[in-house]
Amino acid sequence: MSILVDSSIWIDYFKSGKYSRELDFLIDEDLICTNDLILAELIPPLKLKKENRLVNLLREITKIALEIDWPKIINYQTTCLSKGINRVGIPDLIILDNVIKNDLVLFTKDKHFNVVREHIVFEIWNN
């Protein structure tokens, strides 16, 4: 099992937040992965803060390639909108597609993924 760690969890982790212990466990067990979209969200602010060691550590995490299937993204967005789910951005739908295509588990604190999961099948990490 590989767990794609969303940027919301990483941001919480950098602040020693609620999910720090869980993420420490997953890191120790070598269960985590990332993708370029998540890294693109995380790395620029870290570079500006000159957190070079942290940037290098993030780049060492197993990276899952993004193969964006735009018709699938459109279908996900159509499904969400038809169910009244209006606050799911395209980057989150790309992450969702990455999770589904690669049979990953998503570790996120973004609550809209729980609502989306009622209509699109994928797994969210709940420890």
FIFILUM-45220 format. One record per residue (C-alpha): x, y, z. Coordinates in nm, 3 decimals. Layout:
REM FIFILUM-45220
       x       y       z
       X       Y       Z
...
//
This chain:
REM FIFILUM-45220
       x       y       z
   0.000   0.000   0.000
   0.124   0.346  -0.091
  -0.022   0.658   0.060
  -0.026   0.984  -0.132
   0.019   1.261   0.124
  -0.174   1.572   0.026
  -0.025   1.916   0.081
  -0.281   1.984   0.357
  -0.120   1.710   0.567
   0.233   1.831   0.492
   0.145   2.186   0.596
  -0.003   2.052   0.919
   0.311   1.841   0.968
   0.546   2.138   0.921
   0.355   2.312   1.202
   0.377   2.001   1.427
   0.001   1.975   1.403
  -0.264   1.715   1.462
  -0.143   1.471   1.194
   0.230   1.480   1.276
   0.242   1.148   1.460
   0.053   0.966   1.188
   0.277   1.105   0.917
   0.589   1.021   1.121
   0.463   0.661   1.141
   0.396   0.645   0.766
   0.738   0.794   0.689
   0.909   0.543   0.922
   0.720   0.258   0.753
   0.818   0.392   0.407
   0.455   0.402   0.295
   0.432   0.754   0.156
   0.453   0.895  -0.193
   0.400   1.229  -0.362
   0.358   1.378  -0.708
   0.476   1.688  -0.891
   0.155   1.879  -0.823
   0.190   1.839  -0.447
   0.559   1.928  -0.465
   0.474   2.237  -0.672
   0.244   2.348  -0.390
   0.496   2.278  -0.112
   0.842   2.361  -0.242
   0.820   2.730  -0.347
   0.735   2.866   0.002
   1.001   2.640   0.154
   1.261   2.768  -0.094
   1.172   3.128  -0.007
   1.226   3.044   0.360
   1.558   2.881   0.265
   1.444   2.543   0.400
   1.680   2.365   0.159
   1.718   2.051   0.369
   1.342   2.008   0.382
   1.310   2.069   0.008
   1.573   1.801  -0.056
   1.396   1.555   0.175
   1.065   1.611  -0.003
   1.233   1.547  -0.337
   1.355   1.209  -0.209
   1.004   1.077  -0.153
   0.881   0.827  -0.410
   0.714   1.029  -0.682
   0.411   0.899  -0.870
   0.396   1.026  -1.227
   0.103   1.244  -1.324
  -0.072   1.138  -1.641
  -0.357   1.384  -1.665
  -0.665   1.243  -1.836
  -0.858   1.563  -1.907
  -1.181   1.388  -2.012
  -1.171   1.201  -1.678
  -1.110   1.527  -1.490
  -1.409   1.678  -1.671
  -1.619   1.375  -1.571
  -1.512   1.406  -1.207
  -1.599   1.776  -1.206
  -1.933   1.709  -1.376
  -2.013   1.444  -1.115
  -1.920   1.679  -0.833
  -2.124   1.969  -0.970
  -2.425   1.748  -1.042
  -2.418   1.636  -0.676
  -2.391   1.994  -0.549
  -2.021   1.968  -0.463
  -1.896   2.306  -0.580
  -1.565   2.361  -0.405
  -1.337   2.100  -0.557
  -1.065   2.264  -0.763
  -0.901   2.115  -1.068
  -0.571   2.050  -0.879
  -0.762   1.835  -0.629
  -0.930   1.647  -0.912
  -0.588   1.583  -1.068
  -0.472   1.446  -0.731
  -0.786   1.234  -0.713
  -0.721   1.095  -1.061
  -0.360   1.019  -0.963
  -0.484   0.827  -0.656
  -0.739   0.626  -0.854
  -0.512   0.542  -1.149
  -0.229   0.422  -0.925
  -0.443   0.244  -0.663
  -0.316   0.473  -0.388
  -0.465   0.577  -0.057
  -0.506   0.952  -0.008
  -0.400   1.109   0.322
  -0.567   1.449   0.339
  -0.739   1.675   0.586
  -0.946   1.845   0.316
  -1.303   1.756   0.406
  -1.437   1.794   0.052
  -1.262   1.468  -0.040
  -1.491   1.286   0.205
  -1.794   1.429   0.025
  -1.649   1.342  -0.317
  -1.585   0.985  -0.198
  -1.961   0.939  -0.163
  -1.984   0.958  -0.546
  -1.641   0.856  -0.677
  -1.470   0.543  -0.545
  -1.126   0.590  -0.386
  -0.969   0.532  -0.046
  -0.883   0.791   0.217
  -0.633   0.713   0.494
  -0.812   0.684   0.827
  -0.590   0.553   1.102
//
